[in-house]
Amino acid sequence: MTASPDYLVVLFGITAGATGAKLGSDEKELILLFWKVVDLANKKVGQLHEVLVRPDQLELTEDCKEETKIDVESLSSASQLDQALRQVTAPGHAAHPSSGPNPTAP
């Protein structure tokens, strides 16, 4: 017997690399995470959350700077990836089931 999940976390990441037709052509690090929690039982979608992620190499392509409006100074004080991912699953935070979703219209 398979149990159905009550919540789904939709996670999206942005890297420091090229965009548009060149997307994926360079191997740049993750710099931004977005996520939403979906309450499957009640068919509700929670609010959009985002967190900057400090890459090991603080360099951004010109494409990335233009598209995201993020600068190196902002990234230098951002959370490291493991800390950013903990925010997604931390008790009392958006994606943790004990906190429940922060629903908006589906």
N, C-alpha and C positions, 0 to 999 in steps of 0.2 A: 504494500500500500504506500503510495506517495503522498506526502503532505504538500499542500499548496502554500506558497509564501504569502504573508500578509502585506509585505512591503517590497517595493522594488526601488533601487537607487540607480538613477540614470547619471552616468559620469561622463564628462567631456573634458578633454585636455587640449591645451594649445602649447606648441613648442616655440622655441626662439628662432626657428628656421624660416625658410622661404615659404611663400604663400602662392596662391593662384596656380598657374600651370606648372610651377616649379615645386609645388607642395610634395614633400617626401623625398626630394632629391638630395637633401643634405641631412645629416644625422645630428640634429640639434636637440638640446634638452627641453624637458617639460618646464614651462614657466607659469602656467595658469591652469587651475582646475575649476570646473563648474559642476554642480550637481543639483538634482531635484529628487525628492522622495515621492514615490507614488504609493498611495494607500489603495491597494488592489481591492480590498473588501468593500470599501466605501466609495471607490471610484473617484478619488480626489487626488489632485496634484499639488504638492507643496511648493513653497517659494523657491526661487533660484538662489543658490549660494555660490560664492566664489572665493578662492583664496590664491594669492600669489605664491609661487614656489621658487625658492632660490636655487638656481642651477649651480653646478660646480664651477663652470666657466661663465663668468659674467659678461657675455657678449651677445648682442642682438643684431640680427640682420636689419638692414634698412626697411625691408618689407615688413618685418615683425614690428618695428617701431611705429611705422605708419599705420598698420592695421589695428594694433592693440593699444596704442598711445601709452605703452609702458616704457619706462626708462630704466637704465642700469641702476640708478640711485634707489628707485623703488624696490628693485629686486634684491639689492644688497641687504636690505633689512627684512626680507620675506622669510617665511618658514622653509625649512628643508623639506624634501618630499615626504619623508616618513612622518614628520610633524603635521604636514598638510593632510595626509591621509588619515591620521588620527582624528582630525577635526570632523571628517566625514562620518566616523563611527563612534565618536565620543558620546557617553551617556549625557542626556540633556541637550544634545545637539540634533540637528536636522535628520540625519539618517539613522539614528539609534531608535529601535522600536519602542523603548520605554518612554521616549519623549513624544512619540506619536508625530504624525506629519503636521505641518503647518499648512492646512488646506486652502486652496484657492479654487476657483472654478476650473473644471477639467478642460 
